[in-house]
Structures are given as C-alpha cells and as structure tokens.
Amino acid sequence: MRDLSPSQWKSGWAAWLGWLFDGLDIHLFTLVAVPLVAELLHVDPQHPDVSHYGSLIQASFMVGWAFGGALFGRLGDLIGRTRALSLTILFYAGFTGLSFFATAWWHLLILRFLAALGIGGEWAVGASLLAETWPKNWRPWIAATLQTAVNLGILIACFFGWLLEGEPPRTIFLVGVLPALLVLWIRKSVPETEEWHSTRSTGAKVPGISDLFRGSLVKTTWVALLLCGISLTAHWTFMFWQQAHIRSLPEITALDTAGRNRVVAVALFLLMFSSIAGNYLAAALAKFCGYGKAIALLLLGYAGVMIFTYWNQPSWTELRWAFVLIGLCQGVFGLFTMCLPPLFPVLLRTTGAGFCYNFGRILSAAGVVFFGLFSSVGDFRSALFHSAFLFLPAALIALFLPEPEEQKSSLSPID
C-alpha cells in the first residue's frame, strides 16, 4: 500500500465515502417505512394500505436507481468520473433531506425516486473511478472494501434510527443531507482518471447505449443484464419485506412502536456485520475460482438459507441465526463492483456497468410489488420464501459471465 500515489488514495477515499453515504441514504426509509407511511396515510401501521403504498414507494426508489445508473453512467463517460460523482452525491443528499417535508405518500414516492437517481449513478461512477486508478490485481479486495462502505453506511443509518427512535419518523431524513459536504472535497482534491482523460483527449467519439448491443459486447451485455436483474430482484424483495415480516411476528407485535423499531434495527445490524465478513469471503472465492463461479456459489447459498428459513414461520431467535448466514452470502453483490466495469471499453465503461447493474433495479421494483401482492395480506413469509427461488437461475447465468482480462492469467498484470 506504500506504493499507492496520493491521487490513488484520494480516488479511493472519494469512492469509499460516496458508497458509505449511499448505504446511509438507501436504508433511512426502510427503517421507518411502516410508521411513516402509516402517518402519511393517517391509518394504523397494521392497515393493509401501509404495505401496499410502502411497496409502491420502494418500487419508485428502485426505478429511480435504475434510471440514475443509466443517466449518471452516461455523464461519467461524457464529463468525467469525478464531476459525475459530485453530481450523484448532491442528488441523493438533497432529495433525501427534502423527504422530511413530505405530507402525502406520493410526495415521498417522488422524492425517493429523485434521490435514487443519484444513488444509482454513484455506483457506476465510483466503481469505474477505482477500476481505472487502483491496481487491477487488487480488484476483488477493492470490491470487498467498497461494499463494506455500504454496510457501514447502513449501520450508521441503524445508529441514527436508534438515536432518533423517540422522534417523529420523518426526522431521520435530515441525516441524509450530510453527504453533500463530501462534494466540496471531491471537487477540490480528487483528480480525473488518467485513463479517461487520455482517451477523451484523442477526440474519440463516445459510444452510445445502443453500442452495448453490437459486436462482441452483445453477449457480455445480455449475461450481465440477466444476472443483475434476476439476482437483485430476489435480494431487494428480501431486504424490503424482511422488516415487515419481523414486525408481523407474534412476539414482536406485542411490543410498543419503539420496541418494534429496535428489533428491526438489530436485524439490520446482524445482516450488515455478517455482510462485511461476506464481502471478503466473496473476494477470496473470486481470487480462487474466478468471478463467475464465486457469484454462482454465493447465490446458491443465499437461495438455500432463505428457502430453509421461510419454509415455515420462523421465530425471532431462528431469524437472527439465518440473518448471519444471509449476510455472508450478500457479499456476492460486492463482486459486481469490480467485475463489470472492466468488461466494457473506457468511454462506455460507466454507461455499460451502470446500465447493466441498475437495469436490475427496474425488475427489483416489479419484484417488490409483485411478491407483496402475490402473497395473502400480511403473509410476508410467503413473499420471502417464493422470491428465494429466483437466485437459482441467476446462479446458472453467472457461470456464463466473462472474466476480466487480469483474472484469466496467472501473470502479474501491468497497471
């Protein structure tokens, strides 16, 4: 690590902190979804409309995430990685903060959509920034470390959820304004990547999204689209509905509002702490057998644990053990960070990675709503059980994912 230059360190910190605040802003809503939507609808938290409109709000967030990946991914190729990164952070920080002022459920739906534009774009831009600046043979470990930033951001969200549990639910959105301060440092200190700058200086034309479906990129694009779309649908169905399921458990419904919120925060803590270990487990597997096989193995594990857990109604004690195992398997999504950008040419890198990964958000949005409507009212266990089977075809598709060039050779790459 002593060989890293100051510009590499700055790029690393910019991407890592961007992802940290990504995780923070992503999960602020999920912590207060049930009580806040109930407040906006003026109904009891157990009312069926709460889960219905809550799933629509989460769906709008997923759709915004997808469009943000395409929009800011395109900007990252046109105006540079650091400028686009600054814009993404301003977007998600600003609109998360404005969510505090929502007075109707559809206000929150629109604001979560706009915040998600920035969050989706930050993934593509931040991943490409590091892929172009840090040593290529470090990529699996970089991916693990970046994903750990998201996990820590979620833990920070849980901390603020605990700190503000006695306050009105909407108060937590004010915490989401903090990332905007990071933009001032990025614009002043973080240089543009040499790889992007040198390629743009040649006057080369920036390819469009349609070029992802031409020539040698067609197979890569379709495999990445299907893999991300199917696996993320199952993952986000779990991440959204598991909290509603916990709140519906007999031993949890007997608690007061603060007690139920505390249990949900504990569940997220368990998931995130085990996910941090899962990130490095995923990196070790990728170094040992390649990205495709590592992704397939972890998706199979994710499916197995969910199917076994939700086959029958689990208790809160059983869920705590299951969440540790699920968190380990969630390390799989860190691998997408570094394996997707190198599969695309420089001037199509953030566009390609952002489009393919975030396309899955649209399917995720449909999945969150579908599995919620598919199940009987209040039967969140059924939604979680059936969604787990999506990981099985995703694991098969992962075996067809091309390996980045540096993963194909045992020789040390030239950076």
C-alpha positions as CSV (number, residue, x, y, z in Angstrom):
1,M,0.0,0.0,0.0
2,R,3.0,2.3,0.4
3,D,3.3,2.2,-3.4
4,L,0.0,4.0,-3.9
5,S,0.2,7.6,-5.1
6,P,-1.7,10.5,-3.4
7,S,-4.1,10.7,-6.3
8,Q,-4.9,7.0,-5.9
9,W,-5.6,7.4,-2.2
10,K,-7.9,10.4,-2.9
11,S,-9.8,8.4,-5.6
12,G,-10.1,5.6,-3.1
13,W,-11.4,7.7,-0.3
14,A,-13.8,9.6,-2.6
15,A,-15.4,6.3,-3.9
16,W,-15.4,4.7,-0.4
17,L,-17.1,7.7,1.3
18,G,-19.5,8.0,-1.6
19,W,-20.6,4.4,-1.1
20,L,-20.7,4.9,2.7
21,F,-23.3,7.6,2.3
22,D,-25.0,5.6,-0.4
23,G,-25.7,2.9,2.2
24,L,-26.8,5.5,4.7
25,D,-29.4,7.1,2.4
26,I,-30.6,3.8,0.9
27,H,-31.8,2.5,4.2
28,L,-33.1,5.5,6.0
29,F,-36.5,4.9,4.6
30,T,-36.6,1.2,5.3
31,L,-36.0,1.9,8.9
32,V,-39.2,3.9,9.2
33,A,-41.2,2.7,6.2
34,V,-44.1,1.3,8.2
35,P,-44.7,4.0,10.8
36,L,-44.0,6.8,8.3
37,V,-46.3,5.5,5.6
38,A,-49.0,4.9,8.2
39,E,-48.6,8.5,9.4
40,L,-48.9,9.9,5.8
41,L,-52.0,7.8,5.2
42,H,-53.5,8.6,8.6
43,V,-54.1,4.9,9.4
44,D,-52.9,2.3,11.8
45,P,-49.5,0.7,11.0
46,Q,-51.2,-2.7,10.7
47,H,-53.6,-1.4,7.9
48,P,-53.2,-3.3,4.6
49,D,-52.7,0.1,2.7
50,V,-49.4,0.6,4.6
51,S,-47.7,-2.3,2.9
52,H,-49.3,-1.5,-0.4
53,Y,-48.2,2.1,-0.6
54,G,-44.9,1.3,1.1
55,S,-44.1,-1.2,-1.7
56,L,-45.0,1.4,-4.3
57,I,-42.6,4.0,-2.7
58,Q,-39.9,1.4,-2.6
59,A,-40.6,0.4,-6.2
60,S,-40.3,4.1,-7.3
61,F,-36.9,4.1,-5.5
62,M,-35.7,1.0,-7.4
63,V,-36.9,2.5,-10.8
64,G,-35.1,5.8,-10.0
65,W,-32.0,3.8,-9.0
66,A,-32.1,2.1,-12.5
67,F,-32.5,5.4,-14.4
68,G,-29.8,7.0,-12.3
69,G,-27.4,4.3,-13.2
70,A,-28.0,4.9,-16.9
71,L,-28.2,8.7,-16.7
72,F,-25.1,9.4,-14.5
73,G,-23.3,6.4,-16.0
74,R,-23.6,8.2,-19.3
75,L,-22.5,11.5,-17.8
76,G,-19.5,9.7,-16.3
77,D,-18.3,8.8,-19.8
78,L,-19.1,12.3,-21.2
79,I,-17.8,14.7,-18.5
80,G,-15.5,12.5,-16.4
81,R,-15.7,10.4,-13.3
82,T,-15.1,13.0,-10.6
83,R,-17.6,15.6,-11.9
84,A,-20.3,12.9,-12.3
85,L,-19.5,11.6,-8.8
86,S,-20.1,15.0,-7.3
87,L,-23.4,15.4,-9.1
88,T,-24.7,12.0,-7.9
89,I,-23.9,12.8,-4.3
90,L,-25.6,16.1,-4.4
91,F,-28.7,14.5,-5.9
92,Y,-29.2,11.8,-3.3
93,A,-28.2,14.0,-0.4
94,G,-30.5,16.9,-1.4
95,F,-33.6,14.8,-2.2
96,T,-33.2,12.6,0.9
97,G,-33.2,15.7,3.0
98,L,-36.3,17.1,1.2
99,S,-38.2,13.9,2.1
100,F,-38.5,15.3,5.6
101,F,-41.1,17.7,4.2
102,A,-43.4,15.1,2.6
103,T,-47.0,15.4,3.7
104,A,-48.5,12.8,1.4
105,W,-47.4,9.3,0.3
106,W,-47.0,10.4,-3.3
107,H,-44.7,13.2,-2.2
108,L,-42.4,10.6,-0.6
109,L,-42.7,8.5,-3.8
110,I,-41.4,11.3,-6.0
111,L,-38.6,12.4,-3.6
112,R,-37.4,8.8,-3.1
113,F,-37.3,8.4,-6.9
114,L,-35.2,11.5,-7.3
115,A,-32.8,10.6,-4.5
116,A,-32.4,7.2,-6.1
117,L,-31.2,8.8,-9.4
118,G,-28.1,9.9,-7.5
119,I,-27.6,6.6,-5.6
120,G,-27.8,4.5,-8.8
121,G,-25.4,6.8,-10.6
122,E,-22.9,6.8,-7.8
123,W,-22.4,3.0,-8.1
124,A,-21.4,3.1,-11.7
125,V,-19.2,6.2,-11.5
126,G,-17.4,5.2,-8.2
127,A,-16.7,1.7,-9.5
128,S,-15.2,2.9,-12.7
129,L,-13.2,5.6,-10.8
130,L,-11.4,2.9,-8.8
131,A,-11.2,0.4,-11.7
132,E,-9.2,3.0,-13.6
133,T,-6.9,4.2,-10.7
134,W,-6.1,1.3,-8.4
135,P,-4.0,-1.8,-9.3
136,K,-6.0,-4.3,-11.3
137,N,-4.9,-7.4,-9.4
138,W,-6.4,-5.8,-6.3
139,R,-9.9,-5.7,-7.7
140,P,-11.6,-8.5,-5.7
141,W,-10.3,-6.9,-2.5
142,I,-11.2,-3.4,-3.6
143,A,-14.7,-4.7,-4.4
144,A,-15.0,-6.1,-0.8
145,T,-13.8,-2.9,0.7
146,L,-16.2,-0.8,-1.3
147,Q,-19.1,-3.0,-0.4
148,T,-18.0,-2.7,3.3
149,A,-18.6,1.0,3.0
150,V,-22.2,0.4,2.0
151,N,-22.6,-2.0,5.0
152,L,-21.1,0.6,7.4
153,G,-23.4,3.2,5.9
154,I,-26.4,1.0,6.7
155,L,-25.0,0.5,10.3
156,I,-24.8,4.3,10.6
157,A,-28.4,4.5,9.5
158,C,-29.3,2.0,12.1
159,F,-27.5,4.0,14.7
160,F,-29.4,7.2,13.8
161,G,-32.6,5.1,13.8
162,W,-31.9,4.1,17.4
163,L,-30.8,7.7,18.3
164,L,-34.0,9.2,16.9
165,E,-36.4,6.5,17.8
166,G,-38.3,8.8,20.1
167,E,-38.6,11.5,17.3
168,P,-41.2,11.6,14.5
169,P,-40.2,9.1,11.8
170,R,-39.6,11.7,9.1
171,T,-36.8,13.3,11.2
172,I,-34.3,10.6,10.1
173,F,-34.3,12.0,6.6
174,L,-32.4,15.1,7.8
175,V,-29.4,12.8,8.4
176,G,-29.3,12.2,4.7
177,V,-28.1,15.8,4.0
178,L,-24.6,15.1,5.4
179,P,-23.1,13.6,2.2
180,A,-23.4,16.9,0.4
181,L,-20.4,18.1,2.4
182,L,-18.3,15.5,0.7
183,V,-18.8,17.1,-2.7
184,L,-16.7,20.2,-1.7
185,W,-13.7,18.0,-1.0
186,I,-14.1,15.9,-4.1
187,R,-14.3,18.9,-6.5
188,K,-11.2,20.4,-4.8
189,S,-8.9,17.4,-4.3
190,V,-9.8,14.4,-6.4
191,P,-8.2,14.4,-9.9
192,E,-9.8,12.9,-13.0
193,T,-8.6,9.5,-14.0
194,E,-5.7,9.5,-16.5
195,E,-7.3,6.6,-18.5
196,W,-10.5,8.6,-19.2
197,H,-8.6,11.9,-19.8
198,S,-6.1,10.4,-22.2
199,T,-8.9,8.6,-24.2
200,R,-11.0,11.7,-24.4
201,S,-8.1,13.8,-25.5
202,T,-7.7,11.7,-28.6
203,G,-11.0,13.0,-29.8
204,A,-12.6,9.6,-29.9
205,K,-16.4,9.5,-30.2
206,V,-18.2,8.5,-27.0
207,P,-20.2,5.3,-27.8
208,G,-23.9,5.2,-27.0
209,I,-26.1,2.7,-25.1
210,S,-27.0,1.1,-28.4
211,D,-23.3,0.1,-28.8
212,L,-23.7,-2.3,-25.8
213,F,-25.8,-4.5,-28.1
214,R,-23.4,-4.6,-31.0
215,G,-20.4,-6.7,-31.9
216,S,-18.5,-8.5,-29.3
217,L,-20.3,-6.7,-26.4
218,V,-23.7,-8.3,-27.1
219,K,-23.1,-11.5,-25.1
220,T,-21.5,-9.7,-22.2
221,T,-24.3,-7.1,-22.0
222,W,-27.1,-9.7,-22.0
223,V,-25.4,-12.0,-19.5
224,A,-24.8,-9.0,-17.1
225,L,-28.4,-7.7,-17.6
226,L,-30.0,-11.1,-16.8
227,L,-27.6,-11.8,-13.9
228,C,-28.1,-8.5,-12.2
229,G,-31.8,-8.3,-13.0
230,I,-32.8,-11.7,-11.5
231,S,-30.5,-11.7,-8.5
232,L,-31.3,-8.1,-7.5
233,T,-35.0,-8.8,-7.7
234,A,-34.7,-11.6,-5.2
235,H,-32.2,-9.6,-3.0
236,W,-34.3,-6.5,-2.7
237,T,-37.5,-8.4,-2.2
238,F,-35.8,-9.8,0.9
239,M,-34.3,-6.5,2.0
240,F,-37.7,-4.8,1.9
241,W,-40.1,-7.4,3.1
242,Q,-38.0,-9.0,5.8
243,Q,-38.6,-6.0,8.0
244,A,-42.4,-6.2,7.5
245,H,-42.1,-9.9,8.3
246,I,-40.3,-9.3,11.5
247,R,-42.8,-6.7,12.6
248,S,-45.6,-9.3,12.0
249,L,-44.1,-12.0,14.3
250,P,-46.4,-12.7,17.3
251,E,-43.6,-12.0,19.8
252,I,-42.8,-8.7,18.1
253,T,-46.3,-7.3,17.6
254,A,-46.7,-7.4,21.4
255,L,-44.0,-4.7,21.7
256,D,-44.6,-1.0,21.5
257,T,-43.5,1.1,18.5
258,A,-40.1,1.8,19.9
259,G,-39.6,-1.8,20.7
260,R,-40.5,-2.9,17.2
261,N,-38.2,-0.4,15.7
262,R,-35.4,-1.6,17.9
263,V,-35.8,-5.2,16.8
264,V,-35.7,-4.1,13.1
265,A,-32.5,-2.2,13.8
266,V,-31.0,-5.3,15.5
267,A,-31.9,-7.4,12.4
268,L,-30.1,-4.9,10.1
269,F,-27.1,-4.8,12.4
270,L,-26.8,-8.6,12.2
271,L,-27.1,-8.5,8.4
272,M,-24.6,-5.8,7.9
273,F,-21.9,-7.1,10.3
274,S,-22.1,-10.5,8.7
275,S,-22.1,-8.9,5.2
276,I,-18.8,-7.2,6.0
277,A,-17.3,-10.7,6.5
278,G,-19.2,-11.9,3.5
279,N,-17.6,-9.2,1.3
280,Y,-14.1,-10.6,2.0
281,L,-15.3,-14.2,1.7
282,A,-16.6,-13.3,-1.8
283,A,-13.3,-11.7,-2.7
284,A,-11.3,-14.8,-1.6
285,L,-13.6,-17.0,-3.6
286,A,-13.2,-14.8,-6.7
287,K,-9.4,-14.9,-6.4
288,F,-9.6,-18.7,-6.0
289,C,-12.1,-19.7,-8.7
290,G,-13.0,-16.5,-10.7
291,Y,-15.9,-14.1,-10.5
292,G,-18.5,-16.2,-12.3
293,K,-18.1,-19.3,-10.1
294,A,-17.8,-17.3,-6.9
295,I,-21.0,-15.4,-7.7
296,A,-22.8,-18.7,-8.6
297,L,-21.8,-20.3,-5.3
298,L,-22.9,-17.4,-3.1
299,L,-26.2,-17.0,-4.9
300,L,-26.9,-20.7,-4.3
301,G,-26.1,-20.2,-0.6
302,Y,-28.4,-17.2,-0.5
303,A,-31.2,-19.3,-2.0
304,G,-30.7,-22.2,0.3
305,V,-30.7,-20.2,3.5
306,M,-33.9,-18.3,2.5
307,I,-35.8,-21.4,1.4
308,F,-34.9,-23.3,4.6
309,T,-35.7,-20.3,6.8
310,Y,-39.0,-19.3,5.3
311,W,-40.3,-22.8,4.6
312,N,-42.3,-22.5,7.8
313,Q,-42.9,-19.5,10.0
314,P,-39.6,-18.9,11.9
315,S,-39.2,-17.4,15.3
316,W,-37.2,-14.2,16.0
317,T,-34.5,-16.4,17.6
318,E,-34.3,-18.5,14.4
319,L,-34.2,-15.4,12.2
320,R,-31.2,-14.0,14.0
321,W,-29.1,-17.0,13.1
322,A,-30.5,-17.0,9.5
323,F,-29.6,-13.3,9.0
324,V,-26.0,-14.0,9.9
325,L,-25.8,-16.7,7.1
326,I,-27.7,-14.5,4.6
327,G,-25.3,-11.6,5.4
328,L,-22.4,-13.8,4.5
329,C,-24.0,-14.6,1.1
330,Q,-24.8,-11.0,0.4
331,G,-21.1,-10.4,-0.1
332,V,-21.8,-11.6,-3.6
333,F,-23.0,-8.1,-4.6
334,G,-19.7,-6.6,-3.8
335,L,-18.1,-8.6,-6.7
336,F,-20.3,-6.9,-9.3
337,T,-18.5,-3.6,-8.4
338,M,-15.1,-4.6,-9.9
339,C,-16.0,-7.4,-12.4
340,L,-18.5,-5.4,-14.5
341,P,-16.7,-2.1,-15.4
342,P,-13.6,-3.8,-16.9
343,L,-15.8,-5.7,-19.3
344,F,-16.6,-2.5,-21.2
345,P,-14.3,-0.1,-23.1
346,V,-13.2,3.1,-21.4
347,L,-15.7,5.5,-23.0
348,L,-18.5,3.0,-22.5
349,R,-17.5,1.9,-19.0
350,T,-19.7,3.8,-16.6
351,T,-22.6,3.6,-19.2
352,G,-22.2,-0.2,-19.5
353,A,-21.7,-1.0,-15.9
354,G,-24.4,1.4,-14.7
355,F,-26.9,0.3,-17.3
356,C,-26.4,-3.5,-16.8
357,Y,-26.3,-3.4,-13.0
358,N,-29.0,-0.9,-12.5
359,F,-31.4,-2.4,-15.0
360,G,-31.9,-4.9,-12.3
361,R,-33.5,-2.2,-10.2
362,I,-36.5,-2.0,-12.5
363,L,-37.1,-5.7,-12.2
364,S,-36.4,-5.3,-8.4
365,A,-39.2,-2.7,-8.3
366,A,-41.6,-5.0,-10.0
367,G,-40.5,-7.9,-7.8
368,V,-41.0,-5.9,-4.5
369,V,-44.6,-5.1,-5.6
370,F,-45.3,-8.5,-7.2
371,F,-44.3,-10.6,-4.2
372,G,-46.1,-8.3,-1.9
373,L,-49.4,-8.6,-3.9
374,F,-48.7,-12.3,-4.7
375,S,-48.9,-13.2,-1.0
376,S,-52.0,-13.1,1.2
377,V,-52.4,-9.8,3.1
378,G,-49.8,-9.8,5.9
379,D,-48.2,-13.1,4.8
380,F,-44.7,-11.7,4.3
381,R,-43.2,-15.1,4.9
382,S,-44.7,-16.4,1.7
383,A,-43.2,-13.5,-0.3
384,L,-39.8,-14.1,1.1
385,F,-40.0,-17.9,0.5
386,H,-41.0,-17.7,-3.1
387,S,-38.6,-14.9,-4.1
388,A,-35.7,-17.1,-3.0
389,F,-36.1,-19.4,-5.9
390,L,-35.0,-16.6,-8.3
391,F,-31.5,-17.0,-7.1
392,L,-31.3,-20.4,-8.7
393,P,-31.5,-19.3,-12.4
394,A,-29.3,-16.3,-11.5
395,A,-26.6,-18.7,-10.3
396,L,-26.7,-20.6,-13.6
397,I,-26.4,-17.4,-15.6
398,A,-23.4,-16.3,-13.5
399,L,-21.4,-19.2,-15.0
400,F,-21.5,-17.5,-18.4
401,L,-20.2,-14.2,-17.1
402,P,-16.9,-13.3,-18.9
403,E,-13.9,-12.9,-16.7
404,P,-12.0,-9.6,-16.7
405,E,-8.6,-10.0,-18.6
406,E,-6.5,-9.8,-15.5
407,Q,-8.4,-12.7,-14.0
408,K,-7.6,-15.0,-16.9
409,S,-3.8,-15.0,-16.4
410,S,-1.6,-16.1,-13.5
411,L,0.9,-13.5,-14.5
412,S,1.1,-10.2,-12.6
413,P,-0.8,-7.6,-14.7
414,I,0.9,-4.4,-15.9
415,D,-1.1,-1.5,-14.4
